[in-house]
Amino acid sequence: MMEVKGIGMDLVRIDRMRRVVERWQERFLRRVFTPEEIAYCQKRRDPIPHLAARFAAKEAALKALGTGLSMGIHWLELEVRRERGEAPRMILSGRCRAIGEAKRGQRMLLSITHDGDYAMAQVVLMGEPDEGVR
């Protein structure tokens, strides 16, 4: 049976994301989002709520790992993937993945939403139970 290894949640104001994207444009997008995430969002009528939701998901994942952007982690090591008809998934790579594995995490459960002024995400890091006293 799997157990919870970490939980993270984040809330992003969509208008704040819009201002950041308008100001920094491609420089911001390429620093924070993978090419696949950018392409997914740009296919939407208004990409900004989708970008905000992915940003919230990355922040929530960092909280679930318990690291923030420290320990050599980079934004592009966290990727939200969503195939048509499927729930979104959080994919870790590089240092992020190594930290998740060190915490005995095996997968991240992800929920994202956006409505009105906000985008929100919750991430749960799941893994095998630790041995020892409970």
N, C-alpha and C positions, 0 to 999 in steps of 0.2 A: 504494500500500500504506500502511495506517495504522500509526502507531507509538505507543508508550506515552508519554504526556506527564506522567503522575503516577500514583502508587499510594497507596492508603490502606487501613488496616485498623483495626478497633476491636472491643473486647470489653466487654460490659456485663453486670454481675451482675443477674439478674432480680429478686432480692429487694431490691436497692438501688432499682431502678426502682419496685417496688411501694411501698416506703416513701416515695419522693418523691411519687408520685401520691396516696397516702393523705394525706400532709401538705398538699400544695399544690393538689390536685384540679384543677378547671377552670382555675385561674390558670396552672399549669404546662402543662397540655395545650394551651391556646390560645396560649401563648407559643412552644411548641416544634413543635407538629404542626398541619398544615393541617386544616380541617374534614373533608376527604375522608379523610385518614389516621386521624383520630379515629373517624369513622364506620366505616371498614373494620375497625379493631381492636375497636371496641365490639360488632361483630356476632359476635365469637368468644366461645367459652365462657369463656375467661380472656384478656382483652385485654392483660394486662401483658407476656407474652412477645413479643407482636407489637409493642407500643409500644417495648420494649427493643431489638428488632431494628431498628426504624426509627430509633431514636436512634443506635444503632451505625452504621447506614448514613449518617446525616447527618455524624457525626464522621469516618467513613472518607472521605466525599466532601470534607470540608474539608481533610483531610490530603492527598488526591490533588491538590487545588487548591494546596496549600502555603500556606494562609492562616490556618487556625484561624478563630475568630470575630472576626478583625480586619478592617480595611479596609472597614468599613461593612456587613459581611455580617450578615444576620438568619436565624434558624432557619427561618422560613417560606419562605425563598428556595430551600430544598432540600425536595423532596417525593418520597416513595417511592410509586409507583403500581403496582398489580398488578391486572390484569384476570384474570378466571377463566380458567384454563388457560394463562396466560402467565407468563413470568418477570417478577420485579419490575424496575421501571425507576426510575432517578434522574432527576428533572426539575429543572433549575435555572431560576431567574428572577432578575430584578433584578441587583444587584451581583454575585451569584454567577455568573450567566450571563456577564456582561461579563468577569469575571476568567477564566473558562473559555475564552472566545473569545480573549482576549488571549494565552493560552497555546497558542493554535491547537488547542484541544480541540474535538471535534465531537460526542462522545458519551461517556457514562459507562457502563461495564459494571458491573453490581452483582450481588453474591451475598450473600444473608442466610440465617441459620439460627438456630434456638434449640433448646436441648435441656438438660434438667436445670436447672442453676443459671445458665446463661449464654446470651446472645445475641451473635452475632458477624456482622460484615459486612466485605466487601472491595469496594473500588471501584477501577476502573482508568479513568483519563481517556485517551481515545484521540483521535488527530488526525492530520492530514497531516504528513508528515516535514518537518523544518526544512530550508531550503536551506543550502548551504554545506558545509564540510568535515565529514566523519564520522570 
